[in-house]
Every structure is written in structure tokens, then in C-alpha cells.
Amino acid sequence: MNLWLLRELSVRQAVSRSHSGFVRMVGFLSVAGIAIGVAALVILRSFMSGFTGAIRSSLEAVNPPIHVYAPGGGPLGPPDLGLVEELSGLVSGASGVVAVLERPAVASGAPGTVAGVMVRGTSGDAGSTVIGVRLAEALGVSPGDTIRLASAAGARAGAMGRILVDTIMPVMVEEVRDFGIDDYNRSLVSTSISRARALFRDETAISSIGVMLERDADPTVAAAELDSLLRSSFVDGGWPEYMMAVPFMSFHTNLFQALGLETAAMTVVLALITVVALLNLSSALTMIALERRRETGVLRAMGAPPAMVFVTSLARGGAIGAAGALAGVAAAWLSVEAVNRFFPIRLDGSVYWVETLAGSFSAGTALAASAATVAVCLLLSLAPAVSALTEPPAEALRYE
């Protein structure tokens, strides 16, 4: 089969001027409908993927990928930290261990400003104190200023029944950071574990142990491996309870499952746009086949094999579908880039966690949507193709 001739015939029949302007208009609307459907689907997936990815990356940037806890959330001590350090060396992908002490406290900055905060001390911190941008605004401080942290560790009742707090620690703010999550920006105070222990009056306190991983390591697999090692160590030692290792993202499983369900539902709804456009394409292909009836009869009378006529009809529908899909993908990419660069979508961080909705264009999603669209177009081309084969050439030329 002459592929060059096949391509020329299919393109000519799909895009050349026909006898009816109405058929040209229907064909153009079919391509436009397919483009709009594909673009809407790809844009939706891009922004939902960008939204989910922004939340995930912000959470991963602030928290260790694996957390080790005592049963019931009880306190940990230096022996527990040493055991986790020893066992993490046997876990593939583990790169280090940090002790974490995280407890609530009260912070004050400029006169008259008070805010409830969560103080997080880590052993990997060099001693600098970092607070979120929203917290800095609420306290009226900037890098280099001093805030006062107070905890209930040394609280006592006074003679008049008043609660007196004598654990107040002045701390200089070295950095004001955008953590990416509104809750962290409003309440997190990150410092060294020694400073946190002094604030909470406990020189050995550890609330959890964080295990750091290499870039390509899977937190779920590494957490399961470490959890198995911890279980074996405690059971062999005769202890009734043992520490548990869990990936940090498992604490937000419900959130990501909800986002995935929402994305799937919206994908189905927007896919109906493409279905409507494809139904319109079916009528357009039928009208094009009727208008090309004479040309098909001439080709068959000149000795064109049935396979060429059949494949030409399929290629005609595939060309229209491919044109619509490519136009839709191009429009989606331009839209995502334009929104990210020039028209950022602002969100309420207290509701959506992140303050900007950024799109993440996925080539895989675009390719899948385009391939599915072209496949359906080829399927819709079967009926006109079979009809062209069943009609005798003489009948096709009789009234032309």
C-alpha cells in the first residue's frame, strides 16, 4: 500500500474545500469541540496535580519523611534514639536520624502581641530560630528581633489563685520563612532541641524521632522495613510494646484520598464535553463520506484495493481527531503557563493550606487524553469506511 498516496487522499478529503459550506462548518466545529474538551481535561488535571503536589512538597520540606513514635504517643529517651540510629543503618535509603521535641507554647513579640505557637526543636538544627511569615506579622517582628516564649512547664498557682508562669525564654529570630502551609506559617517556631528542652524544662525529652531518607528512597517501603526491625528488636528483648515507624504522609492519607476522588469525579464530568464533541464528529464524518462518495467511486473504478479505501476513511477521521487533540493540548499548555506566570490564582491559605494555585502540566496526561481521543475518532470512522466498501462503484457514480 502506497503510504504517500494514502496520506494525500486522507488529508485532501479532510481539509480540502467541499461542495457544501455547511459540511465545512460542521467539520470545523467538530475539531473545535474536541480541542475544547481535551484542553479542559488537561487543564483540570494540571491544576489539581499542581495543588496536590504543592501541599505534598510543602509538608515534606518541613517534616522528616519517617516518624518513630512510642506506643500511645508516650515520651522517648536517649536509649530509644540510639536504637533507632542503629537500626536505621540497616534500612536502605536512610540517611540520618534527628530527635524531635514538639510541644505547644505561647509567644509574644511587639508590645500587646500574643500568639499560640507550636515549638519544634530538632537535633539537626544548628541553633537558629525560624518562624513563619504569618506569625511574624502577628507578632510584629522581623529577622533580628527578639520574641519571648512561655510554656506551662513551670506553671504554678499563686496565693490569689492566679496562674504564674516563670518559664519565659527570650529568643532571637534569625529567619522568617514561608513554609508553604498556612498552618505552619501562622504557628510554627523551629529551633534547636536544646533550646526547646530548656523551655519545657526537660533535658532528655523526645516526642518523636525523625528518619531522613535519600532523594530517591520510598518512605512507605523504608518505614515498613524500619518498623519490622523495631518490632523484632523489642519482641526478642521481651518487651510487650515497641516503637512504631510510620511515613509522615500517612497522617494525611484522608486528605490526599479526598483530593484524588475529587479529581476523578471532575475528570468524568469534563470528559463528557469531549464525548459531545465526538458525537458531533460522527455526523461530520458521515457527511464528509457522502460528499466524497464520487471520489471513492472513482478510486474503486480505477482499481484501488478495498483496503486502501477503508484505511483512507479511517485516516480521515484520525486526522480530524489528531488535529483537535493537538490544538487542545497546545491551548492547555499555553493556559497553564499564562496562569502560572501572569495570572496567578490566589487562595485562602486558612482553608486550602496553600495560598497560590499553581498548575503542573503533565505530558503523560496530555498524551493519554490525545491517544484516547484519536482512538475514539478512529472507532467512529468505521461506519463510514464500511459504508464506502459496501456500495458498488457504479452506484456511487450513477448520479454524479
N, C-alpha and C positions, 0 to 999 in steps of 0.2 A: 504494500500500500504506500502510495506517494504521500509522505507526511507534509511536504511543502504544499502540494495541491490541496490536501485536506485542511491545512491551516488557512489557506487563501479562501477556500469556499466557505468555511465556517465564519471567518471574520467578515467576509463580504455580505453574507446573509444576515449577520447580526447587526452590522453597523451601517451598511450602505443605505442610500435613500430608497424607500419603497414607494409603492403607488398610493399608499394611504398615510396621510399625516397623523391620523388617529392612532395607527399602529405604532408609529414612531413615538408618539407621546406616551402610549401605554408602556412601551419598552423603556423609555427614559424614566418614567415613574417607578417601574419595577426595580431598576438599578438604584434609584434614589431611596426607595423604601428599604432595600437590602442594606444599603450603606448606613442609613439611619439606625436600623436595627442592630447591625454589627457595632457601630460606634457607641450606641447607648449601652450595649452589653459590655464592651471593653472598658468604657469609662467607669461604669459601675464597679467592675471588678478591680480596676486600677485604684480607685479611691477607697474602696473597702479594704483592699490589700494594704494600701498605704496607711490607713487608720490603724489596722491591727498591727502592722509592722512597727508603727511609731510607739504604740503602747508597749509592745514586747521589747523593743530595743531600749526604751527608757527604763523599764523595770530591770532589765538585765544589766544596764550600766550602773545602777545604784546598788543592786543586791548580788551577793555571791550566787552562782548557779546552783549550788547544792547546800542545803542546810542540814545540820545534825542537831537533833533535839533529844532531851531526856524524856522518858515516859511521863505523860501528863504535863509536859512543859516545865518540869522542875529545874532547879539550878544545876549548872555544871561546874566542874572544878578543874584545876591544872592536870590531875591524872587523866581525866576524860579527854582533855586537849592533847595530851601526849599519846593516848591510844589512837585517836583519830589521825594524828600526824603519822603514826607508824603504819596504820592500815591504809591510809591514802596513798602511800608509796607503792602499794600493790595494785592500785586501781589505774587502769590505762587511761591516759588523758589528764590525770590530776596533776596540777602544777604547784599547789601550795595550800596552806590551811591558815585561816585567820580566826581569832577569837572575837566574838561579838557580844557586846553588852548593850541592850536596848531597853530603855525604861522612860516613862513619861516624866515631865518636869514642867516648870514654869519659867519663862524668860521675860526679861524686861530690858528695854533699851533706852530710848529718849524718855524724858520725864512724862509720866502719865501713860506710858505704853506697856501693856502686859499681854502675853500670848501663851497659850498652852502649846508645848512642843514635845517632840519625841527625840530624846538624846540617844544617839547611836555612837558608841565607842568601838573601834576596831583595832586589833593589834597591828594591822598593816599600815595604819595611819601614822605619819611622821610627827604628829602633834598639832597640826594645823586644824583650825575650826572653820567649817564651811556651813553656811546656812542658805536656804532657798531664797529666791528673789522676792516672793510674796511675803515671806516672813521678814525680810529686811525692810520692805516697805511698811509693814505693820508696826515694826519696832523703831522705824526711823533711823536706821543705821546703814553704814556703808563699810567697805573694807578699811580696816584700821581702827574702827570704833570698838568700844567695849560693851558687851551685854552681860547681864547678871542672870545666872541660872540658879534656880532654887528647887530642891527636891524635898519630899516628905520623909526622907530617911532619918532626919534628926528632929522631926516634929515632936512637940510636947505641949501639954496643956498648961497654961499659965494659971496664976492664982485666981483670976477673974473668969476663968473658963475659956479664955481666948487661946487659940492655937498659935504657938510660937514656932517659927521655922528658923533654925540657926545654920542650916546648910545652904549658904548662899555663896556662889563662886563667881567672881568676875572673870570673863573670858574675852580675849580679843578676837574679833572676826577677821580672819586672814583672807577669806574669799566669799563672795556672793555668787551663787551658781544657779543656773536654770537646770533643774534636774529632769525636766521634760514631763513630769507628772505633777499635776496641780496640788495634790495632797502633800507630796514631798516639798514642793516649793513653799507651802504655807506652814509646815510644821517641823521639818527635819532639821536637826542640828547634828552634824557629823564631826566627830572629834576623835582623839586618841582614847584607847581603852583605859589608860592610866588616869586620865582626867575624868572620865566617866566613873571610874571606881571611886575616885576621891569625892566626887559629887554625891554618889549614892552610899558612901561610907562602907564599902565592901572591897577589900584589897584583892580578893580572888574570884569575884563574881564573873560568871559567863552565862549569858542567856541562851546562846546558840553558838555553833561552830560552823563557819563557812568554808567550803571547799572550792577552791578555784580550779578552773579547767583550761586546757589549751583551746585555741580558737576553733578547731575542727571537731572537738570532742562532743559527744552526745550526752547532755545532762541526765536524761532518763536512764540510759544504759549505765553510765558511771554511778548514778545514785543507787540503782538496783545492785550493782556489784559491791559497792561500799556497804550497803545495808545488809547484804548477805555475810560479808566479813564481820561486821559488828555483831550480828546475831550469833555467828559461830563462836566468836571470842567470848561473849557473855554466857552462852549456853555451856561451852566447855569449862568455863570458870565457875559454873554452878550458880550463877546469878539468875534470879527469877525474872528480871526485866533487863532490857538492853536499849541502847540508844538507837534512834531511827534516822536514816538518811533519806531525804526526800528532795527532788528537784524543786527549785523555788517556783517555777511556773505552775506546778501542780496546785498551788494555793489559789491560782486564778483560772482554774480549769473551767468553771462555770461561765466566766466572762468570755473566754475565747470560744466556748461551745455556743454561747448565745450569738456572738458575732458571726460564727460560721453558719448558724441556722438562718440568721437574718440575710446573710449574703446569698445563701442558696434560694431562699424564698424570693428575694428581689431579682435574682437571675432568671428564675422561672417566669416571673411576671414580665420582665423586659424581653425575654426570648419570644414572647407572644407577638411582639412588634415584628420581629423577623418572620414569624410564621405567617402573619397577614401579608407581608411583602412577598413572601414566596408563593402564596396563593394567587396574588396578583400576577406574579411571574408566570404561573401556569397558564393563565388566559393569554398573556402576551406571547408565550411560546407557541400556543395553538394558532393565534392569529398570524404570527410570522410564518409558521409552517404552511398555512393556507395561502399566504401571499407568495411564498416560494414554491408553490405547487408546480408551476410551469417549469421553473428551473430544475426541480427534482425530476420531472418527467423527461426533460431534455437529456439530463445526465444519464438516466437509466436507458433511454433510447440509444444513446451514443455508446453504451456498453459498460457504464460504470457498475462495478460489482455491488451487490446489496450491502456488503459490509461497509463500503465507503459511504453510501447514502446514510446508513444507520449511524456510523460514527460521526459523520458531519452534523447530523441533527443533535447528537449528544454534545459535541464540541460547541455548538451554537449556544446551548443552554449553559454549558460550563463557562463559556467566555463571559456571558452576561453575569453569572453568579460571581465569577472571579473579579470582574470589574467593580461590582457593588461591594464585595468584601474588601478589596484593596482600598477603595475610596473610604469605606467605613473605618478601617484600621488607621489610615492616614489622618482622617478627621479626629479620631480618638487620641492619637499621639499628639497632634497639634493642640488639642483642647487641654490635655493633661499638662503639657509643657507651659501653655499660656497661663493656666491657673496657678501652677507652682511658681512661676516667675513674676507674673504681673498682677494677678487677681487672687491672692491667697484667701482661702476660706477660713474665717475666724470662728472658733467655737468657744463655748463657755467651759473653761477648764474645770470648774467645780462640778460639772455634770458629765463631761466627756473625757476628763482626765488630761487630755492634750488640748492645746489652745489653737492649733493650726491643723487643718485637714490637708495633708499633702498626698498627691497621687503617686503611685508607683506603677509605671507602665510595665506590663508583663508581656514579653514576646511570646511566651508559651500560651497564654490566654488568647492573644490575638491570632496565633497560628491555629489553635483549636477551633475558635469561632469561624475563621475563614475556611478551614477544611470542612467543617460541618455544613457550612452554607453552600460551598461548591458541591459537596456530596448530595445534598438535597436537590440542588438545581439539576444535577445530572439525573437524579431519580425522576424529577418532574419532566425531563426531556424524553423519557422512554415512550410515553404515549404518542407524542408527535412523530417520533422516529419510527415506531411500529406502524403508525398510520401511513407514513410515506412509503413503506415497503409493501403494504398490502394493496395499495392502489395501482392498477396497471398503468404503464406509461401512456398508452393510447388514451385512456380515460382522462389522465391529467392534462393532455394536450388538446383534447377534443374541442373545448370551448375557449381556448386561449388564442 
